[in-house]
Amino acid sequence: MTKKSRPRASENSASRHIAVIGSGIAGIACARTLVQAGHRVSVFEKNQGTGGRMATRDTGFGGFDHGTQYFTVRDARFEKALSTANGLVRPWSTNTVRILDEFGRVVASALPPKEAHWVASPGMNALVKHWAEPLKTSGSLLLETEVISIEADKLEPQRWQLQTEGVGNGSRVHSGFDDVVLAIPAAQAQALLQSSRQGKAMVKALGKVSVAPCWTLMLAFPHAPHPHLAHIGPQWNAARSTHHRIAWLARESSKPGRGPVERWTVQANPEWSQRHLEDDDARVKAKLLKAFSEVTGIRAEPSHAEVHRWRHAQTMEPLGKSHAWDDKSRIGVCGDWCLGHRVEDGFVSGLEMALAIL
Ligand SMILES: Cc1cc2nc3c(=O)[nH]c(=O)nc-3n(C[C@H](O)[C@H](O)[C@H](O)COP(=O)(O)OP(=O)(O)OC[C@H]3O[C@@H](n4cnc5c(N)ncnc54)[C@H](O)[C@@H]3O)c2cc1C
C-alpha cells in the first residue's frame, strides 16, 4: 500500500472514481447512491447477471427463486427505494407460513404473518436488475468479471487498480480508482483483502463473522393438476420445517407473476448443509428428494430436479455494524452479513457504505 495520503471525497468530490465489487443488493444500493451523488462508479460482478443471492434460475418449467424466498421491509429508506421499482415488487400471500414437525405434520399455523412477505416479479432477481439498469446502460457494470486482486495503481500510486479475470476477455487491469468497496460475502472479502495484502485490520475484524451454507433443491411437476383447481401434496404454499434435513419449502407457482407449473423450492437446514457441503450433486439431490417426500407426501417423480449449493447463505454471527470503512486506505466492505441475514440488511449496509464515502 502506498505511503502517500489518499484524497478525501470532499477534496475532489466531482471526479472520484469508485470501484464496487459485487452486484448483489448491497453493491447495487451502494453504487446507485454514489452515482446519484455525482460520482463515477464501476461495478464488477463475476456472475452473468446481477442480484447475487436474490437469484432466479430459469428452466423450461418456469423460474425458481433458489436463493432469497421473500423479504420484509422495516427500514423507511428501503421502503422509499422500493417505491421507485414500480410494480416489480409484489406481496406474496403465503397462505400463512406453516411450521412442520419431522414428519411433515403441521404443528403451528394460521397466524397471519405480522409483516407482509414481498417478492420481486417475475423472479426474485428482477429488483436488483432494475436498479442496475442505468449502470448497465452507461457501461459501468462489468459482468462475468471476477476481481482477483486489489493493488496500488502502477501509474498513480495514491489510487487503486484491480486485476480481473473475465469470461472471454481473460486477465485485465482496471486502474485509477479513488475508493474500493467490497460488497461480497465476508469470507470472500477476507480472502481478497488478504491475497491483495490490503486492509489488514479489516481482515481481522471480519474473522468474527460466521455464515452458514445452504443446499437448495428445485423440483417441477408439470403433470400435476392445474394449480387453480388443486395442488398435488399439501394445501399450504410455504412452511418452515424441523425435519433433520429440510428447513424451508415453498411452492414457487404460488408466488405472484410466476408460471403455473407446480414447482417447489426446498432449502436444507444450515447444519445438514454444512455436513454435506462437499457431497456431489447427485447424492444431495437424492437425500433432499427423499426428505421432500417425507414432509409433503408427494411421491410423484419430478420432471425436473436440480440442486444448487450456496457456500455463503445465511449469517449466523454478523459484524455488528452496517459496514467497515478504512479512511486511510479508502477501502470499505459491506453486505448483509454486516447486520444480519436479510435482504434489507444488504440494502441498508450498501446504502450506509455509500453515505460513509460521501
Ligand atoms: C438460500 C438462501 C435463502 C435466503 N432466503 C432469504 C429470505 O427468505 N429473506 C431474506 O430477506 N433473505 C434471504 N436470504 C439472504 C439474502 O439473499 C441476502 O441477505 C442478500 O441477497 C445479500 O445481498 P448482498 O448484496 O449482501 O450479497 P450477495 O447477494 O451475495 O452479492 C454478492 C455478489 O458479489 C459477487 N462477487 C463475489 N466475489 C466477487 C469477486 N471477487 N468479483 C466480482 N464479483 C464477486 C457475487 O457473485 C454476488 O453477485 C437468503 C439467502 C440464501 C442463499
The ligand as an SDF file (V2000), in Angstrom:
LIG
                    3D

 53 58  0  0  0  0  0  0  0  0999 V2000
  -30.7550  -19.9960    0.1570 C   0  0  0  0  0  0  0  0  0  0  0  0
  -30.9690  -18.5860    0.6430 C   0  0  0  0  0  0  0  0  0  0  0  0
  -32.2130  -18.2020    1.1340 C   0  0  0  0  0  0  0  0  0  0  0  0
  -32.4270  -16.8960    1.5840 C   0  0  0  0  0  0  0  0  0  0  0  0
  -33.6630  -16.5170    1.9920 N   0  0  0  0  0  0  0  0  0  0  0  0
  -33.8860  -15.2340    2.3570 C   0  0  0  0  0  0  0  0  0  0  0  0
  -35.2010  -14.7830    2.6650 C   0  0  0  0  0  0  0  0  0  0  0  0
  -36.1760  -15.5230    2.5450 O   0  0  0  0  0  0  0  0  0  0  0  0
  -35.3620  -13.4960    3.0580 N   0  0  0  0  0  0  0  0  0  0  0  0
  -34.3130  -12.6110    3.1260 C   0  0  0  0  0  0  0  0  0  0  0  0
  -34.5150  -11.4380    3.4610 O   0  0  0  0  0  0  0  0  0  0  0  0
  -33.0640  -13.0150    2.8180 N   0  0  0  0  0  0  0  0  0  0  0  0
  -32.8230  -14.2920    2.4270 C   0  0  0  0  0  0  0  0  0  0  0  0
  -31.5710  -14.6960    2.0750 N   0  0  0  0  0  0  0  0  0  0  0  0
  -30.4520  -13.7550    2.2480 C   0  0  0  0  0  0  0  0  0  0  0  0
  -30.3850  -12.7380    1.1160 C   0  0  0  0  0  0  0  0  0  0  0  0
  -30.3050  -13.4120   -0.1170 O   0  0  0  0  0  0  0  0  0  0  0  0
  -29.1590  -11.8690    1.3400 C   0  0  0  0  0  0  0  0  0  0  0  0
  -29.3200  -11.1960    2.5730 O   0  0  0  0  0  0  0  0  0  0  0  0
  -28.8900  -10.8010    0.2740 C   0  0  0  0  0  0  0  0  0  0  0  0
  -29.2260  -11.2340   -1.0110 O   0  0  0  0  0  0  0  0  0  0  0  0
  -27.4170  -10.4300    0.3650 C   0  0  0  0  0  0  0  0  0  0  0  0
  -27.0720   -9.4450   -0.5680 O   0  0  0  0  0  0  0  0  0  0  0  0
  -25.5630   -8.9640   -0.6930 P   0  0  0  0  0  0  0  0  0  0  0  0
  -25.5210   -7.9350   -1.7510 O   0  0  0  0  0  0  0  0  0  0  0  0
  -25.0490   -8.5930    0.6550 O   0  0  0  0  0  0  0  0  0  0  0  0
  -24.6810  -10.2450   -1.1350 O   0  0  0  0  0  0  0  0  0  0  0  0
  -24.8020  -11.1770   -2.4180 P   0  0  0  0  0  0  0  0  0  0  0  0
  -26.2010  -11.2390   -2.8860 O   0  0  0  0  0  0  0  0  0  0  0  0
  -24.1230  -12.4490   -2.0550 O   0  0  0  0  0  0  0  0  0  0  0  0
  -23.9470  -10.4210   -3.5440 O   0  0  0  0  0  0  0  0  0  0  0  0
  -22.5530  -10.5300   -3.6650 C   0  0  0  0  0  0  0  0  0  0  0  0
  -22.1720  -10.5170   -5.1440 C   0  0  0  0  0  0  0  0  0  0  0  0
  -20.7600  -10.4120   -5.2540 O   0  0  0  0  0  0  0  0  0  0  0  0
  -20.3210  -11.2160   -6.3320 C   0  0  0  0  0  0  0  0  0  0  0  0
  -18.8900  -11.4970   -6.1100 N   0  0  0  0  0  0  0  0  0  0  0  0
  -18.3290  -12.2080   -5.1010 C   0  0  0  0  0  0  0  0  0  0  0  0
  -16.9860  -12.1890   -5.2090 N   0  0  0  0  0  0  0  0  0  0  0  0
  -16.6920  -11.4450   -6.3040 C   0  0  0  0  0  0  0  0  0  0  0  0
  -15.4690  -11.0460   -6.9280 C   0  0  0  0  0  0  0  0  0  0  0  0
  -14.2710  -11.3990   -6.4320 N   0  0  0  0  0  0  0  0  0  0  0  0
  -15.5250  -10.3040   -8.0640 N   0  0  0  0  0  0  0  0  0  0  0  0
  -16.7230   -9.9180   -8.5860 C   0  0  0  0  0  0  0  0  0  0  0  0
  -17.9150  -10.2650   -8.0170 N   0  0  0  0  0  0  0  0  0  0  0  0
  -17.8880  -11.0070   -6.8980 C   0  0  0  0  0  0  0  0  0  0  0  0
  -21.2420  -12.4350   -6.2470 C   0  0  0  0  0  0  0  0  0  0  0  0
  -21.2720  -13.1350   -7.4820 O   0  0  0  0  0  0  0  0  0  0  0  0
  -22.5710  -11.7780   -5.8880 C   0  0  0  0  0  0  0  0  0  0  0  0
  -23.3090  -11.4230   -7.0540 O   0  0  0  0  0  0  0  0  0  0  0  0
  -31.3430  -15.9790    1.5850 C   0  0  0  0  0  0  0  0  0  0  0  0
  -30.0920  -16.3710    1.0760 C   0  0  0  0  0  0  0  0  0  0  0  0
  -29.9070  -17.6530    0.5810 C   0  0  0  0  0  0  0  0  0  0  0  0
  -28.5910  -18.0470   -0.0300 C   0  0  0  0  0  0  0  0  0  0  0  0
  1  2  1  0
  2  3  1  0
  2 52  2  0
  3  4  2  0
  4  5  1  0
  4 50  1  0
  5  6  2  0
  6  7  1  0
  6 13  1  0
  7  8  2  0
  7  9  1  0
  9 10  1  0
 10 11  2  0
 10 12  1  0
 12 13  2  0
 13 14  1  0
 14 15  1  0
 14 50  1  0
 15 16  1  0
 16 17  1  0
 16 18  1  0
 18 19  1  0
 18 20  1  0
 20 21  1  0
 20 22  1  0
 22 23  1  0
 23 24  1  0
 24 25  2  0
 24 26  1  0
 24 27  1  0
 27 28  1  0
 28 29  2  0
 28 30  1  0
 28 31  1  0
 31 32  1  0
 32 33  1  0
 33 34  1  0
 33 48  1  0
 34 35  1  0
 35 36  1  0
 35 46  1  0
 36 37  1  0
 36 45  1  0
 37 38  2  0
 38 39  1  0
 39 40  1  0
 39 45  2  0
 40 41  1  0
 40 42  2  0
 42 43  1  0
 43 44  2  0
 44 45  1  0
 46 47  1  0
 46 48  1  0
 48 49  1  0
 50 51  2  0
 51 52  1  0
 52 53  1  0
M  END
$$$$
